[in-house]
Every structure is written in C-alpha cells, then in structure tokens.
Amino acid sequence: MPYLIGLDIGTTNAKAIAVSAQGRLLASESASYPIASPQPGYAEQDADVVAAACLEVLKKAARPGRQLAGIALSAAMHGVLAVDAAGGALSRCIIWADNRSSGYASQLKSSPVGASIYRHTGTPLHSMSPLCKIAWLRDHEAELFKRAHKFVSIKEYLIFHLTGEWAIDYSLASATGLFGHAALHWHAEALDFAGLRPERLSAPVSPYHVFRKWRPGVAETLGIAADTPVVTGASDGCLANLGELATAPGEAVITIGTSAALRVSQKVALPDGQGRIFNYLLAEGWYVSGGASNNGGSALQWFCEDFMKIPFAEVARLAQLAPPGAGGLLFLPWLQGERAPIWNEAARGVFLGISAQHRQAHFCRAVLEGVVFNLCQIGKIVGELGVGIQRIYANGGFTKMPVWVQIMADVSGVDVLVRESGDSAAFGAVLLGMKALGILPDFEAARPFLKTKQLYIPDAERHEVYKACLRNYEKAAARLAPLF
C-alpha cells in the first residue's frame, strides 16, 4: 500500500511524517538543531547540521515493505545562506529571527522604491526578508558576497543535495522580498537593491514541481528507491493552512510555536497601502495572507524559564486562577522585537499596569493573553482589508495548553478548532504531494482525513470583557511602539 513522507524543516527541528494514501499516520520522527547567536541580533544555523537532521528523520520515517510514492517538502521562510558552485555552504544560514539588516529595512520603508517592492513582492519591509539580509552581506561581507555562486534557503540547499538541482517554490520565493508574485519571476527593483543578477538565485517553480532524479548514492543511504519522486512543496506557513484545509472565505489558521502567525487563504493578494501584512503565493490563483509575530511560544518560554522559573504546566494552572483580563495587567510580548503588526525590530516587551494586588496568576494569564491580543490585532488588519474571520483553526505547541486556546476563542469571539494531527505543515506537504503525484484529484478529497480533536467555543461573557481589554491593548501598543 503506497504512502508519502512529508518533511517539515522548522526553526529548531526537522519533522518527517509518513502518511498512507488513505490519510492514516504511519510514523512521525523529529530531530532538533541549535540556533547560534554570535552577536546580539544575530540568529544563524549550520546548514549541514540541519540537512543531516533532515536526512536522519527521512530515513527513520521510511516504512520498509511499503511503496513510497514520494517525499514532499515544507520549510521555514526567510532564511538565506551563500553557497559555492558545487553546492557547498560558504556561510551559516541567517534565519528569520536575525535582525542585523534592520537598517536596510528602514531605508526601504522611507523610500518609494520600498513601497514599490512591497507592492510587487508582497513581503513586508523588515529585516526578516532575504532581500535585506543579502544587501547587508553585500556591504558587510564583501568577499563572501563576491565568492557566492548563489544565495539560497535551507530547503533549496537540501533539494540540491538530494537531486542536484537548484529550485525554489513560489511560496518561499514570495517570502524573500525579491520575487514578483504576479509576474512569477525575480523582481528587477528588488534585485537592483540587493545588487544581484537573477542567476544568483534559484529558478522559481510551482510547488507541484516533481524531481525524479537523485544524486548518486543519496536514496540508497536513506533506504529508499532511487526513482522516488521529490515534490518541491512550499513554505511552512502556507502548508499549515493547507494542512488544515482552511481554504474557505472567513477561515483563518493561527499557529503558535516558537513564533506565531495568523493566516487566511484567498484567490488574490490583499493589497495593503501600509505594508502591514504579507501576501505569499502558494500556487497560481492561491494566496496566503496575514502576519507573523516573533513572539509566540518563545515569550512563554522566557517567562517560564527566566522570569518565573516554573514549568509550563504550572503557568497553565495559575493562569486559570486569574480573571479574564488579568486584573488589568497587560503584557506586550515584543521580547525579540516584532514583526506584525508593528514591524519594529527595536521593540521590547512590556508589563503595563502592575499593582500591589497582582499575583503570580495574573502575570501568567497576562502573558498568554498578550500573545493572543497581538495576533488578534493582525486579524483586525485582515478584516479591514476585507476578510472577516469567522472560524479559526489552531495548531502549534500552544494547542497542548487548553487554557491558552480557550483564551483565543474568548478574545476572538469565534470557534477555534484543533485537529487530531498536530503536524499541519508536514501534513500539508503530504497533501500537496498527493495532488502533485495524482493520488488526490483535489484537496477536498482529503477532507475525510482530518478529524477534529477539540472545539473551543467562545464564552459570551468573557468575550465582552476581552473587547475592552483588546481596546486597551491596542491603545497601549500604539503609544508604546514609537518609543523603541
């Protein structure tokens, strides 16, 4: 019986899942890798360590005795590394959390060129974008910039080491700040800003593109057939939406893992004159739009490990002892600077409104609420652009903390669904692979694969309380963000 493997190359770990053609999970494997921060504001990874982790989980996920129909790929966005003509890494991969290029983002924000680049590429003008990172390398690592054959993401690096070909899918290309999503090619203005020729980037391809040749010996090392198809796949954010089959108008996906994001799907980009959201092209006629926050589970991790020195479970228990709104205590979770909705790398976290009556429980609840308030601000922007959110699909590590998901329902005022499968990006890669290989006629045919684990219904009374809290949060954010 055939099966597929979906590989998700995340920020801190690689995960591979094996799924039968009938949608049954057969195996799930993961391997972690570190993030290096050699200087403040830097965030890098060793590409060979990440690639080795990917090969490890692929090998473990393979099911001997079953027919492997194909492997489909997902990966985190905004990373970039320099490679030589042989495909060897010349640098570490600079990941999304790195903000060394913030000056270039500021330069773009204040220029007509930047506005044009955002309009054509859909990538917000921020240090997360490879556009700004490559410009920084050009000016600060001139010898490296000169030596580099190409600048690629970690997924492109892996694809090359599997197949010998350089290619980037539309959604990852859309997240670079260099790709014209309407024209489906590298955008001239962005290339000029970065000082690049298009041949120094990979060829953009459809996420359904299939590689059918492997580099000698690689497939054998993994214990799979040398003619196993490799489907290009897409970015983790886009595939997290696909993995939930959140494709109808009004359906949003909220992911809270290390970072956090709110995303909606539609047939066209959502133009925003203020450049507050991303518009990433998953496939022709299919956009995923929304905003990503630097501070999701990472904010809770800091709070647990460094501030309170208590386990996650204790935070969840204490948070339930405090009232909605945490007794007026607000937390602005900008610990690592912020992307959406304020796009300010210099922003820092704030506890606001502390009184002598506040106890541990209030702080615990305020942290959970602050992350949710920040995401709901993104949802409000999406609503202003014409996409009202009527249902939320939740995924990521925060779904293991029911009180946090209930806060999401109560603040947003809409139902929040959690699926049985917690690996939405990897599962989305599997679904995309099934369609690319003709196993699925369309994605609707996969709907029976998805089972709802938990439905969180908003409490009307708590929602009214949170309406006032959210207004206070928005006022505080508007007044405090410019101070950084």
N, C-alpha and C positions, 0 to 999 in steps of 0.2 A: 504494500500500500504506500503511495507516494507521500512525501512530507516536504516541507520547506523549513529553512532556517532564516530567522530574522536576526540580524546583528545590529545592535544599537551602541554606537561609540559615544558614551556620555562624558560628562565633565570629569568625573572621578572613577568611573568604572565602565568596563565593556560588558554587555549582556547579550547572550545569544539564547534564543528560544527555538525549539523545534516544534512545529505545529503540523498536524496531519491535514490532508486535503479537505477533511470534514470539519476542521477548526478545533480539533482537540489538542490541548497542550501535552506534548510528549516529554519535553525536557526543558530545563532552564538553568543556565550556567552564567556565572559572573566572575570577573577578576578586576581588582582595583589597581590604581596607579596614582602617584602623588602629583601635586602641583608645586612647583618651585617658585619662590618669590625672592630673587636675589637682591632686589631693591624695593623700597616702598612703591606701590602702584604697579609692580610687575607681576605677571602670572603666566608661567610657562610650563611646558611639559616636554619630556623627551619622546620624540615621535617613535623611536624604535621600541621603547618600553611600552607605549600604547599599542603599537602594531603587534608586539609579542603577546600582549594580553588578549587582543582580538583573535589571533591565531589559536591561542590556548582555549578560549571558550568555544570557538568554532569546532575544534577537534573534539571537545567534550560533549558538545550538543549533537554531534553526528550520531545517527542510530544505525549501527551495523545490522545488516539483514533487511533494511528498508531502502526503498528507492528515494534518493534525494533529488527532488525535482528542481531545486535551485536554492540560491542564497540571495537574500535581498538586504540592502544596507540602509542604515539610519545613522545620523551623526549630529553632534552639537554644531552650532553655527559659529561664525565669526573668527575661527582660528586661522592662522597663516604661518607657514614656515617656508624657508628658502631651500631649494633642492638643486643639485647639480645635474648634468646631462645624463648621468647614469641612474638618477633617482635617489641618490644618497642625500640625507639631511645635512644641510650646512648650518642649520640653526635649530634651536628648540622651537616648538610650536607656541606662538604667542596666542593665548586663548582669549575668550570673550571678556573675562574679568580684568584684563590688563588695561590700564588707563594711561600709559606713558605718552600716548599720542593725543592727549586731550587738547593740546594747543592747536593741532591741525583741525580738530572738530570745531573749535571756537572760531578759527579762521573761516571755515566754510559757512558756519551759521550766520556770520555777519556779511556774507557776500552774495551777490546774485548768482554766482557760479554754484554755490552750495544749494541754493533754492532750486536751481535747475537740475542739479544732480539728484536731489531728493525726489523731485517730480518724476524723473525718468527711471530711477532705480528702485524707489520705494523703501530704501534703507535710511533710517534716521541718522542725522549727522552727529555722530558720537564716536568716542574712542574705541568702542567695541568693533567698529567696522574695519575690515581689512584694508579698505581704501586709506584710512588714516594711519593704520599700522605700517603699510608699505611706504607711505610718504615719510613716516618717521625713520624707517630703515634707510631710505634713500639719503636722508640728511645726516643721520647719526651713525650709521653702519655702512659707509660708502663702499668699502671694499667688499663687504658681503653682498650688498646690492648689485655691485658690478659682476661678481662671480656667479650669482644665482642664475640658473637656467630658467627656472620657473618659481612662482610663488603659489603655493597650494594649501589646501586644507588637509586635516588629518585623514579624512575619508578619501580624498584624491590620492594621498600618499599610500594608503592601504590598497586601493584599487590598482595602482601602478604595480605594487609589489605582488599582487595576486595575478594580474593579467598582462602587465607590460604596457598598458595604455593610460594616457592622461585624459581624464574626462571629469566634468563637474555637472551635477544635475541642476536643473533650473532653480530649485528652491534654495540650495546652498549658494548658487551664483547670485540669487536675489538678495542674499544677506551680506554680500561683500561691499555694497556701495559702488560697484563697478559695472553692474550688469543692467542693460536696458530691458526691462521685463516685457515691454510691448514689442520691441524690435527683435528680441531673443538673441542679442549679441552684446559684446562688451561695449560700453558707452564711451564715446570719444572724449567728452569733457572730463569724465572721471579718470580715464586713462592718462590724459594730459596732466591732471592734478597730481597723480601718483608717479608720473614720469615713466610710464610703461608702454610697451608695444603689446598688442593683443596676443602675440605668440608666446609671451612670457606668462600667460595664464592658460589653463586647460580649456579644451573645447567644451562649450556648454551643450548638454544633451538632455533629452527627455528623461524623466525619472523611470520610464518604462524601458529604457535602453538596456539591451542584454549583451553582456560579454560572454563569448562562448569558447574562448581560448585562455588557458592558464600559462603562467610562466613555468618552465620545466621544473618538475620536482615538487612544486608547492602543493598541488592537490594530493599527491601521494603522501606527503608529510602529514596532511590533515586526515588521511584515511578515507578520502572520497574520490569519486571518479573524476578523471581529468577532463571530461566533457560536461561537467556540472555547470549549468548557466549561473552567471552572477548578474543580478539585476541592480542597476545603479542605485535605485531608491531615492531618498530625499532627506531633508533635514528632520531632526528630532521633533521640532515644534510642529511642523506640518503633518508629520506622521502620527503625532499624538492625537491630532484632530481626526485623521483618517482612522486610527485605531479605535476610536470611539464611535465611528460612523456619524460624527456630528457635522452633517453636511446640509441640514435644512436651515432656512432662514430663522434667526432667533435662537439658534443653538450655539452655545459657547463652551469651550473647553478651558478649564483652569487647571494648571499644573503648578504644584508647589513641591519642588525637590530642593536642591541646593539653591537655585534661583527660583523665580516664579514667573508665570505668564498667563495672560488671558488672550484667547484667540477665537476668531469667528471665520467661517468659510463663506465665500460668495463667488459669483461668476466674474466679477470685475473688481478692480482695486478701489479702495475707499480714499479718494483724494482728500488730503488734509493740508490746508494752506499753512498751518502752524508746524507741520512736521512732527506731530506728537506720536504717530503710530507707524508701524511697519506694514508694508504690503509685499508679501512674498508669493511668488508664482510657484505653485506646486506643479501644475501641468497647464497646458493651454486651456483657457477658459475656467481656471480654478485657482483662486487666490485665497491665501490665509492671511488675515489682517489682525492687528491687535498691538499689544505692548508687553515687553518683558521687564521684569524687575531684578536687580542684582540681589535683592534681599528677601529670600523665601525661608527655606529651612536653615540657611546659614545664619539668619538672625536669631532663630530659636536655638541653634547650636551654641552661638556665642552666649546667649542668655543663660542656658543651662550649664555650660562648662566653665565659663569665665566669670559670669556675673553672680549667679546663684549657687553654682556648684551642686546642682541636684540633677537627677536623671529626668529624661523626657516624660516618663510616666508620672513622676511627681508634679511636673508642671501641669499636665493634663488634669490630675486630681485637684490641684489647688485652683486652677482656672475655673472649675465648676463651682467653687465656693464663693466666687466673687459675682456681683450682679452684672448684667449686660451693661456695657459702657464703663466697666471697671471703676465705678465711683468717680467718674470724671477724669480719670488718668488716661492720657493719650500717649501713644508710642509712635513716633515717626521712624520707620525702620531703615533709615538710609545709612547703615553702618559702613557699607562699602561703596559710597557714592550711589548714584541712582540713574537708572535708565528711565523707562516710563514710570510715571507720567511726567516727571520734572526734567529729565535729561540733564543732570548736573553731576559730573564726576566728583566735584568737591563737596557735595552734600554729606552730612554726617547725622547719625541717629540722635533722637531727642526723646526724653521722657518729659512730658509737659503736664503741669497741674498737680504736682506731688503735694500731698498734705500729710499732716501728722496722723490722720485716720487711715492712711493706706498701709496695707499689709502685703505680705508675700503674694497672697492670692490675687490682689489687684494688679500687681506687676505681671504676674503670669498671664492673666487674662488680657491685659493691655497689649502684651507682645503679640499674642495670637490675633487680637482684633486689629492691631496696626498693620500687619501684613495683609489682612483681608481688606481693610479700608483702602490701602494703596492700590490693590487690584480692582476694587470697585470704582476707584477714580478712572482707571483705564476703561472699565466698562461704560462709564458715563460718557467718555470721549467717543467711544464706538457708537453709542446711542445718538450722540449729537450728529454723527456722520451718517445716520440713517439706518443703523442696525440695532434695533431694540432686543435686549436679551430676555428670553422667555424661559430658558432652561439651561442648566449648567451641568456639564459632565466633569467630574473631578478625578484627577489622577496625580500620581507622585506620592512621595513619602507621607505627606500630611494626611492622606486618607486612612493611615493607621491610627490617627488620633481623632476619634469621633467628635469630641467636643469642638475641635477646630473646624471640621466640615459643617457641623450644625451652626457655628457662628457664621460661616459663609452663607448658608441658607437664610439665616435670620437677617443678616445685613443686606443681602441682595434682594430678598423677598421673593425668590423663585426656587423651584425644586432643584435639588442637587442630587445627581445620580452617581454612584460609584459602581463600576463594573467588577466582575469577579476577577478578570485578568488585570493585574496591576502594571503590566508592561506595555502601555499603549503605543509607545514609539516603535518598539520592536515588533509588536503585533501589527501596527500599521504598515511596517516594512513587509511583513508576511503577506498581508492583503494586497499590497501593491505588486509584490512578486507574483502572487496567484493570478492577478489580472494580466500582468505583462506576459506570463507564460501560458495564458489561455485556460487556466484551471477555473477561474471565475469569469463568467460573461460580463458581470458588472459588480460594483461593490454592494449593491442592495442584496445580491445573492448571499452575501456573508452575514447579513443581519441575524440569522439564527445562531451564528457562532457566539454572539455576545449575550451574556447573561448579567442581569442587574444584581449586584450583591447587597446594596443598601440604598434606600431612597430617603433623603433628608428633606422634610417638608418645613418651610419657614413657619415660625410661630408669630402670629399676627401682633401680639402684644410686644414681644421683643423687637419685632421689625419696626414698630413705631418708635421705640426707644432708640434704636440704631439710626433711624433717619436723622434725629437731632445730633447724635454722635458723629455721623458722617459729615454733616454740615460743619460741625466744629473742627473736625479733622481737616476738611478742605480749606477752611479759613486759616488754620494753623500752618498748613503746608504752603499756602500761597504767601504768607507773611514771612515764614522762616527760610524757605528755599533761597531767596535772594541774598540772605546773609552769608551764604557759603561761597 
